[in-house]
Amino acid sequence: MYTALVEKLGNLPDNTQVFCGHEYTQQNLKFARFIERDNQDILKKIEWANDKRSKGLPTVSISIL
C-alpha cells in the first residue's frame, strides 16, 4: 500500500485527478450489519446507499480540487 500511495500516486503531477474505481459500500454495509445487527446508524446508511444506487448515483465521495 505504501508503494502504491506514496511512491506511485505521490509522484504523479500535482494536477492529476484520482478516482475510486469500485463501489463496495453496499457490500461493506452488509458485513457491518452482520457484525452489529441492531446498529441503527448502519441500518440508516444501508437505506441511504440503496437509495443512491437505485438512482444510479455513487456512494463514494467525489472531490474535485
C-alpha positions in Angstrom: 0.0 0.0 0.0 2.9 2.4 0.8 4.3 1.8 -2.6 1.0 2.4 -4.4 0.0 5.5 -2.4 3.3 7.2 -1.6 5.7 6.2 -4.3 3.4 5.9 -7.3 0.5 8.3 -6.6 2.6 10.7 -4.7 5.0 11.1 -7.6 2.2 12.0 -10.2 1.9 15.6 -11.3 0.0 17.9 -9.0 -2.8 18.3 -11.5 -3.5 14.5 -11.6 -7.0 13.5 -10.5 -7.5 10.1 -8.9 -11.0 8.5 -8.7 -12.3 5.4 -7.0 -12.8 2.5 -9.4 -15.3 0.3 -7.4 -18.5 0.6 -5.4 -18.1 -1.5 -2.3 -20.3 0.5 0.0 -23.3 -1.9 0.0 -21.1 -5.0 0.5 -19.2 -3.3 3.3 -22.5 -2.3 5.0 -23.9 -5.9 4.6 -20.8 -7.1 6.6 -21.3 -4.3 9.2 -24.9 -5.3 9.6 -23.8 -9.0 10.1 -21.4 -7.9 12.9 -23.8 -5.3 14.5 -27.3 -6.3 13.6 -29.0 -3.7 15.8 -26.8 -0.7 15.0 -29.3 2.0 13.8 -26.6 4.0 12.1 -25.7 1.1 9.9 -29.3 0.4 9.1 -29.8 4.1 8.1 -26.7 4.0 6.0 -27.9 0.9 4.2 -31.1 2.7 3.3 -29.1 5.7 2.1 -26.8 3.5 0.0 -29.6 1.5 -1.5 -31.4 4.7 -2.5 -28.3 6.3 -4.1 -27.5 3.1 -6.1 -31.1 2.7 -7.2 -30.8 6.1 -8.8 -27.5 5.2 -10.5 -25.6 7.6 -8.1 -22.3 6.8 -6.4 -21.9 6.2 -2.7 -18.3 7.2 -2.6 -17.2 10.8 -2.3 -16.0 12.6 -5.3 -13.9 15.6 -4.7 -12.6 18.0 -7.3 -9.8 20.2 -6.0 
